[in-house]
């Protein structure tokens, strides 16, 4: 297993552990940190393994961070429908 896939697996493990901890801000601070750490990891996976594996890792990350993705979609829809 390559280093980039190990980093992606560690990111997923950390994301799941953070989801189990209590949070007063509904885990938004954790989401920002995970997004900031996850973007370079997805780029590294895409660079080393190609776009298909990169898209699979991106989809896995989006399934973990589904509420930021939902709010981003709502924001884009609100901006484009003006």
N, C-alpha and C positions, 0 to 999 in steps of 0.2 A: 504494500500500500504506500502510495506516495505521501510526501510531506503535506501537500496541499489538501489531500483528502483527509489526512489525520487532523489537520487544523479545522476542517469543516466539521468533522465528527466531534472534536472538542468543543467547537462553537455550539453545536446542537446540544451537547451534554450540559454545558454551562447555561444555555437558554432554558433548558428544562429544569435545572436546579433553581435558577432564579425565579421561574414561574411558581415554584412550590413555596417560596419564602413570602412572608406577609409584607405588604407594601401599603403605604398611606396614599400614594399618588396613582394607584392602580397600575403599577409597573411601567409607567411611561418613561421614567428616568432610565430604567433598565433597558427599555426598548431603544432609546436613543443610543445608549452605549453599544448594544448588540448590533444596531444598524451600522454604526461607525466602524465596528470591528468586522462586520460581515461583508461589507462591500469590497474591501481589498481581498478577502478570502475567496469570494466568488470570482473576482478578477483573476486571482492566481490559479484557481481550479480551471477556469476557462482557458487560460494561457497554457497550462500544462497538459490538459486532457481534452481540449476541444470544446466547441460550443454546445454540443448535446449534453455532455456531462455538466458543463457550467449551467445550462438551463435547468437540469435536474436539481442541482444544488440550490439554485435561485428559487425554484418552486418549493423546495423543502424549507428554505428560510422564510419564504412568504407564508407558508402554512403555519410556521411557528409565530411569526409576527403578523397575524392576520388583521388585527384591528388597525395598526398604522396603515396597512395597505388599503383597508376599507375606507378610512378617513381620507387618504390620498385620492382615491377614486372619486369620492364624493366632492372633494375640493376641486379636482380637475373638471368634473361634470358641471359644478356650479360656475366655474370660471368660463367654460366654453359655451354655456347656454345663455350667457348675458347678451 
